[in-house]
Amino acid sequence: MTFLLTPTLRPEENLLQDWMVLLFVLSLSFIAYFNTVYPTKIRNIFKAFRSDIFMRQLMREENILPRTHVYLTFQHAAVLGLFVDLAYQVYFPQPFASWLFFLICFGGILVMYGIKWLAIYAVKWLADGDFTLTEYRYRTFALNRLLAISALPFVVLLSITDRGWAPWFIGALGILMTLLIIWRILKGAWTAFTNNVPLFYIFFYICTLEILPVWMGIVWITKIAQA
């Protein structure tokens, strides 16, 4: 009968830490509140991903970064930051507190997208026109809101399941995010190209504000791992 007294739902070897529980509770609480106060907003996020026509309709009805979606902007950075933190724990020894590494990743993601936001305005000014950058900007942050919701279950499962399964969850979420980001880049580039945007601006934006930040982040994490 001793097996009845032994908890079996939570594996002994997992990545969950106490501070992560608070983060998950806050995330789920805010999503529940968001869905209660703005019941159509979450459905619209998924519908806009499936339909360009519906996405352009939302662009006319709301701001690029609606006030009601500010929380999801922060949750997107938190989910990706925690994903990097957990993946780092799996593949590299942790030289300092995990929560500190999470805060660094969280802040770095917010800064990166803040720079991207400002850079789009700069390109519009230099190009003396819109060049469909408004739609590209909306698509970028709309996808971030989608990831803020859809990636959360993967991160929760990654943290509470046995460490032996961690690489599978890391691979699944990594593939999901990669496919969505590639889709966003290709979709935005094709929209710009069909609207006669010069190829120089398209490749300049993709190389400097899509590929370069990811490459710098990988280099930075690799250097920390080798330190």
Secondary structure, DSSP 8 states (H G I E B T S, - for coil): -GGGGS--SS-SS----HHHHHHHHHHHHHHHHHHHHSTTHHHHHHHHHH-HHHHHHHHHHS-SS-GGGHHHHHHHHHHHHHHHHHHHHHHS---S-HHHHHHHHHHHHHHHHHHHHHHHHHHHHHHTS-TTHHHHHHHHHHHHHHHHHHSHHHHHHHHHS-GGGHHHHHHHHHHHHHHHHHHHHHHHHHHHHHTT--HHHHHHHHIIIIIHHHHHHHHHHHHHHH-
